Every structure is written in structure tokens, then in C-alpha cells.
Amino acid sequence: MRYSLVYITTKDREEAKVIGKLLLQSRLAACINVIDSMTSMYWWEGKIQEDHEAVLIAKTKAGLVNDVIEKVKSVHSYDTPCIVSFPILTGNKKYLDWIKEETVSQ
């Protein structure tokens, strides 16, 4: 079994919590972390922008990442939300087994 972290930026803490709860209720993620008050700087529409955002990190099975992406895109307030995944190469086996048990079967 392979696992992933999915990194998502949102406009604020409340949006991150709404999206996170949706992912948990759908069993697409076993755990969500919300990191509030991040400063983001990025190119958008030909200019450098600066905003305060929140980060949402979802722990899930690698095979569910595309479902996570589609679910997030369906409710996210951004036109082009940042949703990227990173493989979990190794970790506490009990924790990884817990992710497996708490997410939907593939």
C-alpha cells in the first residue's frame, strides 16, 4: 500500500476546515492538518501577488489522490487552487495502517 500527503492552499482557515471536513466525511482522507496565517507570494494575471492563506494537509492513500483533487476543486473558492501531492516513502507502520483503515477502499 502506498500513501500520500496532499498539500492544499485556501483563502483562510474557515475554508480549509470546510474542505477538510468534507474530505474526512467522504473518507478520502484519514487526517487533516490546518496551518493558519501563511503568507503566500505568487504570480497571478501578470503581477506578483501577496496574500494571507491557510494550508490544508491531507493524509491519504496514493490511490485516492485524484479523488481528493476532484473533491477539493468542486468546492474550492479559487479558479486554480494549489492541490499537490507528495508520496510518503516510509513512516510509522501503525500510523500508515490507520490511514488505510480510515479511508475508503480503492
DSSP file (Angstrom, degrees, kcal/mol; ACC not computed):
  #  RESIDUE AA STRUCTURE BP1 BP2  ACC     N-H-->O    O-->H-N    N-H-->O    O-->H-N    TCO  KAPPA ALPHA  PHI   PSI    X-CA   Y-CA   Z-CA
    1    1 A M              0   0    0      0, 0.0     2,-0.3     0, 0.0    99,-0.0   0.000 360.0 360.0 360.0 135.9    0.0    0.0    0.0
    2    2 A R        -     0   0    0     85,-0.0    60,-2.0    94,-0.0    61,-0.4  -0.838 360.0-161.2-110.4 150.6    1.3    3.5   -0.9
    3    3 A Y  E     -AB  61  88A   0     85,-0.6    85,-2.6    -2,-0.3     2,-0.3  -0.871   3.1-162.6-130.2 160.0    0.3    6.7    0.9
    4    4 A S  E     -AB  60  87A   0     56,-2.9    56,-2.4    -2,-0.3     2,-0.5  -0.978  18.6-137.3-142.2 153.2    0.4   10.4    0.1
    5    5 A L  E     -AB  59  86A   0     81,-2.8    81,-2.8    -2,-0.3     2,-0.6  -0.937  23.0-153.3-101.2 134.0    0.3   13.8    1.7
    6    6 A V  E     -AB  58  85A   0     52,-2.6    52,-2.4    -2,-0.5     2,-0.5  -0.956   4.6-155.9-113.4 120.7   -1.9   16.3   -0.2
    7    7 A Y  E     +AB  57  84A   0     77,-3.3    77,-2.4    -2,-0.6     2,-0.4  -0.835  18.2 173.9 -98.7 124.8   -0.9   20.0    0.2
    8    8 A I  E     -AB  56  83A   0     48,-2.6    48,-3.3    -2,-0.5     2,-0.4  -0.996  19.5-150.1-134.3 133.6   -3.7   22.4   -0.5
    9    9 A T  E     -A   55   0A   0     73,-1.4    73,-0.3    -2,-0.4     2,-0.3  -0.848  18.5-175.2-102.8 146.3   -3.8   26.2    0.0
   10   10 A T  E     -A   54   0A   0     44,-2.7    44,-2.0    -2,-0.4     3,-0.1  -0.872  39.1-107.8-134.5 165.6   -7.1   28.0    0.8
   11   11 A K  S    S-     0   0    0     -2,-0.3     2,-0.3    42,-0.2    41,-0.1   0.795  94.0 -18.3 -67.5 -27.3   -8.2   31.6    1.3
   12   12 A D  S  > S-     0   0    0     41,-0.1     4,-2.0    42,-0.1    42,-0.2  -0.974  74.8 -83.9-166.3 176.6   -8.5   31.2    5.0
   13   13 A R  H  > S+     0   0    0     -2,-0.3     4,-2.4     1,-0.2     5,-0.2   0.878 120.5  55.5 -59.7 -41.2   -8.8   28.9    8.0
   14   14 A E  H  > S+     0   0    0      1,-0.2     4,-2.3     2,-0.2    -1,-0.2   0.913 107.9  47.4 -63.3 -43.2  -12.5   28.5    7.7
   15   15 A E  H  > S+     0   0    0      1,-0.2     4,-2.6     2,-0.2     5,-0.3   0.908 111.2  52.6 -64.2 -39.5  -12.4   27.4    4.0
   16   16 A A  H  X S+     0   0    0     -4,-2.0     4,-2.8     1,-0.2    -2,-0.2   0.910 110.1  48.2 -60.7 -42.1   -9.6   24.9    5.0
   17   17 A K  H  X S+     0   0    0     -4,-2.4     4,-2.6     2,-0.2    -1,-0.2   0.897 111.2  49.9 -66.8 -40.4  -11.8   23.5    7.8
   18   18 A V  H  X S+     0   0    0     -4,-2.3     4,-2.0     2,-0.2    -2,-0.2   0.944 115.3  42.7 -62.6 -47.7  -14.8   23.1    5.4
   19   19 A I  H  X S+     0   0    0     -4,-2.6     4,-2.3     2,-0.2    -2,-0.2   0.918 114.3  51.8 -64.9 -43.4  -12.8   21.3    2.8
   20   20 A G  H  X S+     0   0    0     -4,-2.8     4,-2.2    -5,-0.3    -2,-0.2   0.917 109.4  48.8 -59.9 -44.9  -11.0   19.2    5.4
   21   21 A K  H  X S+     0   0    0     -4,-2.6     4,-3.0     1,-0.2    -1,-0.2   0.892 109.8  52.7 -63.0 -39.4  -14.3   18.1    7.0
   22   22 A L  H  X S+     0   0    0     -4,-2.0     4,-2.0     2,-0.2    -1,-0.2   0.915 109.5  48.7 -61.8 -43.4  -15.6   17.2    3.5
   23   23 A L  H  <>S+     0   0    0     -4,-2.3     5,-2.3     2,-0.2     6,-1.1   0.887 114.0  46.7 -64.1 -38.9  -12.6   15.1    2.8
   24   24 A L  H ><5S+     0   0    0     -4,-2.2     3,-1.4     3,-0.2    -2,-0.2   0.933 111.9  49.3 -68.4 -45.9  -12.9   13.3    6.2
   25   25 A Q  H 3<5S+     0   0    0     -4,-3.0    -2,-0.2     1,-0.3    -1,-0.2   0.849 111.6  49.8 -62.4 -33.8  -16.7   12.8    5.8
   26   26 A S  T 3<5S-     0   0    0     -4,-2.0    -1,-0.3    -5,-0.2    -2,-0.2   0.511 110.2-126.1 -80.1  -4.9  -16.1   11.3    2.3
   27   27 A R  T < 5S+     0   0    0     -3,-1.4    77,-2.6    -4,-0.3    -3,-0.2   0.775  75.8 125.3  60.5  28.6  -13.4    9.0    3.8
   28   28 A L  S   <S+     0   0    0     -5,-2.3     2,-0.3    -6,-0.2    33,-0.2   0.599  75.3  30.9 -87.3 -13.8  -10.9   10.4    1.2
   29   29 A A        -     0   0    0     -6,-1.1    31,-0.2    73,-0.2    -2,-0.2  -0.991  59.7-157.0-141.5 147.8   -8.5   11.4    4.0
   30   30 A A  S    S+     0   0    0     29,-2.6     2,-0.3    -2,-0.3    30,-0.1   0.718  83.5  15.2 -92.1 -25.9   -7.8    9.9    7.4
   31   31 A C  E     -C   59   0A   0     28,-0.9    28,-2.3     2,-0.0     2,-0.4  -0.997  61.4-160.6-152.3 145.4   -6.4   13.1    8.9
   32   32 A I  E     -C   58   0A   0     -2,-0.3     2,-0.4    26,-0.2    26,-0.2  -0.986   2.7-163.0-127.8 137.5   -6.3   16.8    8.1
   33   33 A N  E     -C   57   0A   0     24,-2.4    24,-2.6    -2,-0.4     2,-0.5  -0.984   6.1-160.1-116.8 135.2   -3.9   19.4    9.4
   34   34 A V  E     -C   56   0A   0     -2,-0.4     2,-0.6    22,-0.2    22,-0.2  -0.969   3.6-169.1-114.4 124.0   -4.8   23.1    9.0
   35   35 A I  E     -C   55   0A   0     20,-2.9    20,-3.0    -2,-0.5     3,-0.3  -0.960  16.4-156.3-113.5 115.5   -2.0   25.6    9.3
   36   36 A D  E     +     0   0A   0     -2,-0.6    18,-0.2    18,-0.2   -24,-0.0  -0.447  58.4  27.8 -92.7 161.3   -3.3   29.2    9.6
   37   37 A S  E     +     0   0A   0      1,-0.2     2,-0.4    -2,-0.1    17,-0.2   0.882  68.7 161.9  61.9  48.4   -1.8   32.6    8.7
   38   38 A M  E     -C   53   0A   0     15,-3.0    15,-3.1    -3,-0.3     2,-0.6  -0.786  34.2-135.5 -93.3 140.8    0.6   31.7    6.0
   39   39 A T  E     -C   52   0A   0     -2,-0.4     2,-0.4    13,-0.2    13,-0.2  -0.871  23.0-167.0 -95.0 126.0    1.9   34.5    3.7
   40   40 A S  E     -C   51   0A   0     11,-3.2    11,-2.4    -2,-0.6     2,-0.4  -0.923   9.9-171.8-114.2 138.5    1.9   33.5    0.0
   41   41 A M  E     +C   50   0A   0     -2,-0.4     2,-0.3     9,-0.2     9,-0.2  -0.999  25.1 144.1-127.2 131.4    3.6   35.3   -2.8
   42   42 A Y  E     -C   49   0A   0      7,-1.8     7,-3.7    -2,-0.4     2,-0.4  -0.986  50.6 -94.2-161.2 161.4    2.9   34.3   -6.3
   43   43 A W  E     +C   48   0A   0     -2,-0.3     2,-0.3     5,-0.2     5,-0.2  -0.725  45.4 164.4 -82.4 132.6    2.4   35.3   -9.9
   44   44 A W  E >   -C   47   0A   0      3,-2.7     3,-1.3    -2,-0.4    -2,-0.1  -0.904  65.4 -12.4-152.9 124.6   -1.2   35.8  -10.9
   45   45 A E  T 3  S-     0   0    0     -2,-0.3     3,-0.1     1,-0.3    -2,-0.0   0.881 128.7 -50.8  52.9  44.4   -2.5   37.6  -14.0
   46   46 A G  T 3  S+     0   0    0      1,-0.2     2,-0.3     0, 0.0    -1,-0.3   0.491 121.1  88.6  80.8   4.8    0.9   39.1  -14.9
   47   47 A K  E <  S- C   0  44A   0     -3,-1.3    -3,-2.7    -5,-0.0     2,-0.5  -0.952  79.9-109.2-134.0 153.1    1.6   40.6  -11.4
   48   48 A I  E     - C   0  43A   0     -2,-0.3     2,-0.3    -5,-0.2    -5,-0.2  -0.712  41.2-164.6 -79.0 126.9    3.2   39.4   -8.2
   49   49 A Q  E     - C   0  42A   0     -7,-3.7    -7,-1.8    -2,-0.5     2,-0.4  -0.756  12.1-159.4-109.9 156.3    0.5   39.0   -5.6
   50   50 A E  E     + C   0  41A   0     -2,-0.3     2,-0.3    -9,-0.2    -9,-0.2  -0.983  22.4 157.7-137.6 127.9    0.8   38.7   -1.8
   51   51 A D  E     - C   0  40A   0    -11,-2.4   -11,-3.2    -2,-0.4     2,-0.5  -0.941  41.4-115.8-142.5 161.5   -2.0   37.2    0.4
   52   52 A H  E     + C   0  39A   0     -2,-0.3     2,-0.3   -13,-0.2   -13,-0.2  -0.901  46.7 164.2 -97.1 130.7   -2.6   35.5    3.7
   53   53 A E  E     - C   0  38A   0    -15,-3.1   -15,-3.0    -2,-0.5     2,-0.3  -0.794  32.8-121.7-135.2 175.6   -3.8   32.0    3.2
   54   54 A A  E     -A   10   0A   0    -44,-2.0   -44,-2.7    -2,-0.3     2,-0.4  -0.923  21.2-135.8-119.6 151.6   -4.2   28.7    5.2
   55   55 A V  E     -AC   9  35A   0    -20,-3.0   -20,-2.9    -2,-0.3     2,-0.5  -0.889  11.9-163.2-108.2 137.5   -2.6   25.4    4.4
   56   56 A L  E     -AC   8  34A   0    -48,-3.3   -48,-2.6    -2,-0.4     2,-0.5  -0.986   4.1-168.5-117.7 127.0   -4.6   22.1    4.5
   57   57 A I  E     -AC   7  33A   0    -24,-2.6   -24,-2.4    -2,-0.5     2,-0.4  -0.977   5.3-166.2-118.4 123.0   -2.6   18.9    4.6
   58   58 A A  E     -AC   6  32A   0    -52,-2.4   -52,-2.6    -2,-0.5     2,-0.5  -0.892  10.6-148.9-110.1 136.9   -4.5   15.7    4.0
   59   59 A K  E     +AC   5  31A   0    -28,-2.3   -29,-2.6    -2,-0.4   -28,-0.9  -0.922  39.8 136.5-104.3 126.0   -3.1   12.2    4.7
   60   60 A T  E     -A    4   0A   0    -56,-2.4   -56,-2.9    -2,-0.5     2,-0.2  -0.884  56.2 -72.3-153.4 177.8   -4.5    9.5    2.4
   61   61 A K  E >   -A    3   0A   0     -2,-0.3     3,-1.8   -58,-0.3     4,-0.4  -0.608  42.6-123.0 -78.4 145.0   -3.8    6.5    0.2
   62   62 A A  G >  S+     0   0    0    -60,-2.0     3,-1.3     1,-0.3     4,-0.3   0.862 111.1  60.7 -57.1 -36.6   -1.9    7.3   -3.0
   63   63 A G  G 3  S+     0   0    0    -61,-0.4    -1,-0.3     1,-0.2     4,-0.2   0.612 101.8  53.2 -69.1 -11.6   -4.7    5.7   -5.0
   64   64 A L  G <> S+     0   0    0     -3,-1.8     4,-2.4     1,-0.1     3,-0.3   0.469  78.8  96.6 -99.1  -3.6   -7.2    8.3   -3.6
   65   65 A V  H <> S+     0   0    0     -3,-1.3     4,-2.8    -4,-0.4     5,-0.2   0.896  82.5  50.9 -57.6 -44.9   -5.3   11.4   -4.6
   66   66 A N  H  > S+     0   0    0     -4,-0.3     4,-2.2     1,-0.2    -1,-0.2   0.885 110.9  49.8 -62.3 -36.8   -7.2   12.0   -7.8
   67   67 A D  H  > S+     0   0    0     -3,-0.3     4,-2.4    -4,-0.2    -1,-0.2   0.898 110.2  50.8 -65.8 -40.4  -10.5   11.7   -5.9
   68   68 A V  H  X S+     0   0    0     -4,-2.4     4,-2.7     2,-0.2     5,-0.2   0.942 109.7  50.5 -60.0 -47.9   -9.2   14.2   -3.4
   69   69 A I  H  X S+     0   0    0     -4,-2.8     4,-2.6     1,-0.2    -2,-0.2   0.930 112.4  45.9 -57.2 -48.0   -8.2   16.6   -6.1
   70   70 A E  H  X S+     0   0    0     -4,-2.2     4,-1.6     1,-0.2    -1,-0.2   0.893 112.9  49.7 -65.3 -40.1  -11.6   16.4   -7.8
   71   71 A K  H  X S+     0   0    0     -4,-2.4     4,-0.6     2,-0.2    -1,-0.2   0.924 112.9  46.8 -64.0 -44.9  -13.5   16.8   -4.5
   72   72 A V  H >X S+     0   0    0     -4,-2.7     4,-2.0     1,-0.2     3,-1.4   0.936 110.9  51.6 -63.4 -46.7  -11.4   19.9   -3.5
   73   73 A K  H 3< S+     0   0    0     -4,-2.6    -1,-0.2     1,-0.3    -2,-0.2   0.835 102.7  61.5 -59.4 -32.3  -11.8   21.5   -6.9
   74   74 A S  H 3< S+     0   0    0     -4,-1.6    -1,-0.3     1,-0.2    -2,-0.2   0.708 120.5  21.8 -69.5 -19.8  -15.6   21.1   -6.7
   75   75 A V  H << S+     0   0    0     -3,-1.4    -2,-0.2    -4,-0.6    -1,-0.2   0.500  92.7 115.2-124.3  -8.1  -15.8   23.3   -3.6
   76   76 A H     <  -     0   0    0     -4,-2.0   -66,-0.1    -5,-0.1    -4,-0.0  -0.348  59.1-140.7 -70.7 145.1  -12.7   25.5   -3.6
   77   77 A S  S    S+     0   0    0     -2,-0.0     2,-0.2     3,-0.0    -1,-0.1   0.665  75.8  88.3 -79.7 -16.6  -13.2   29.2   -4.0
   78   78 A Y  S    S-     0   0    0      1,-0.1    -2,-0.1     4,-0.0    -3,-0.0  -0.537  72.1-139.8 -84.3 148.7  -10.1   29.6   -6.2
   79   79 A D  S    S+     0   0    0      1,-0.3    -1,-0.1    -2,-0.2    -3,-0.0   0.875 104.2  21.2 -66.9 -38.9  -10.2   29.3  -10.0
   80   80 A T  S    S-     0   0    0     -3,-0.0    -1,-0.3     2,-0.0    -3,-0.0  -0.673  86.9-168.0-132.1  75.7   -6.8   27.5   -9.9
   81   81 A P        -     0   0    0      0, 0.0     2,-0.8     0, 0.0   -71,-0.1  -0.337  27.2-114.3 -70.2 147.4   -6.3   26.0   -6.4
   82   82 A C        +     0   0    0    -73,-0.3   -73,-1.4    -2,-0.0     2,-0.4  -0.725  48.3 158.0 -77.6 113.3   -3.0   24.7   -5.3
   83   83 A I  E     +B    8   0A   0     -2,-0.8     2,-0.3   -75,-0.2   -75,-0.2  -0.886   9.8 155.8-138.3 104.4   -3.5   20.9   -4.8
   84   84 A V  E     -B    7   0A   0    -77,-2.4   -77,-3.3    -2,-0.4     2,-0.3  -0.958  26.5-143.8-132.1 149.8   -0.3   18.9   -5.0
   85   85 A S  E     -B    6   0A   0     -2,-0.3   -79,-0.2   -79,-0.2    -2,-0.0  -0.848   6.1-163.2-117.8 153.4    0.6   15.5   -3.5
   86   86 A F  E     -B    5   0A   0    -81,-2.8   -81,-2.8    -2,-0.3     2,-0.1  -0.997  26.9-116.9-129.9 133.4    3.8   14.1   -2.1
   87   87 A P  E     -B    4   0A   0      0, 0.0     2,-0.8     0, 0.0   -83,-0.3  -0.442  17.6-133.0 -70.2 142.5    4.5   10.4   -1.6
   88   88 A I  E     -B    3   0A   0    -85,-2.6   -85,-0.6     1,-0.2     3,-0.1  -0.876  22.6-172.4 -90.5 111.8    5.0    9.1    1.9
   89   89 A L        -     0   0    0     -2,-0.8     2,-0.3     1,-0.2    -1,-0.2   0.838  62.2 -16.7 -78.9 -33.9    8.1    7.0    1.4
   90   90 A T        +     0   0    0     -3,-0.1     2,-0.3     2,-0.0    -1,-0.2  -0.969  69.8 140.5-161.6 167.9    8.1    5.5    4.9
   91   91 A G        -     0   0    0     -2,-0.3     2,-0.5    -3,-0.1     3,-0.0  -0.984  58.7 -28.5 172.6-175.8    6.7    6.0    8.3
   92   92 A N     >  -     0   0    0     -2,-0.3     4,-2.5     1,-0.2     3,-0.5  -0.481  52.2-146.5 -61.8 113.9    5.2    4.5   11.5
   93   93 A K  H  > S+     0   0    0     -2,-0.5     4,-2.7     1,-0.3     5,-0.2   0.862  97.2  54.3 -56.0 -39.6    3.6    1.3   10.2
   94   94 A K  H  > S+     0   0    0      2,-0.2     4,-1.8     1,-0.2    -1,-0.3   0.903 110.2  47.2 -62.1 -39.5    0.8    1.6   12.8
   95   95 A Y  H  > S+     0   0    0     -3,-0.5     4,-2.1     2,-0.2    -2,-0.2   0.931 112.7  48.1 -67.6 -45.1    0.0    5.1   11.6
   96   96 A L  H  X S+     0   0    0     -4,-2.5     4,-2.0     1,-0.2    -2,-0.2   0.890 110.6  51.7 -63.2 -39.5    0.1    4.1    7.9
   97   97 A D  H  X S+     0   0    0     -4,-2.7     4,-2.2    -5,-0.2    -1,-0.2   0.878 107.2  54.4 -62.7 -37.1   -2.2    1.1    8.7
   98   98 A W  H  X S+     0   0    0     -4,-1.8     4,-2.1     2,-0.2    -2,-0.2   0.913 105.4  51.9 -63.7 -43.0   -4.6    3.6   10.5
   99   99 A I  H  X S+     0   0    0     -4,-2.1     4,-0.8     1,-0.2    -1,-0.2   0.930 109.5  51.3 -56.6 -45.2   -4.7    5.7    7.3
  100  100 A K  H >< S+     0   0    0     -4,-2.0     3,-0.6     1,-0.2    -2,-0.2   0.914 112.1  45.6 -57.9 -44.9   -5.6    2.5    5.4
  101  101 A E  H 3< S+     0   0    0     -4,-2.2    -1,-0.2     1,-0.2    -2,-0.2   0.810 112.5  49.9 -70.4 -30.8   -8.4    1.6    7.8
  102  102 A E  H 3< S+     0   0    0     -4,-2.1     2,-0.3    -5,-0.1    -1,-0.2   0.465 102.2  69.7 -92.8  -1.8   -9.9    5.1    7.9
  103  103 A T  S << S-     0   0    0     -4,-0.8   -75,-0.2    -3,-0.6   -76,-0.1  -0.783  91.9 -88.7-114.9 161.5  -10.1    5.8    4.2
  104  104 A V        -     0   0    0    -77,-2.6   -43,-0.1    -2,-0.3    -1,-0.1  -0.220  46.6-101.6 -65.3 153.6  -12.4    4.2    1.5
  105  105 A S              0   0    0      1,-0.1    -1,-0.1    -4,-0.1    -4,-0.0  -0.392 360.0 360.0 -70.4 154.0  -11.3    1.1   -0.3
  106  106 A Q              0   0    0     -2,-0.1    -1,-0.1     0, 0.0    -2,-0.1   0.418 360.0 360.0-101.7 360.0  -10.0    1.5   -3.8
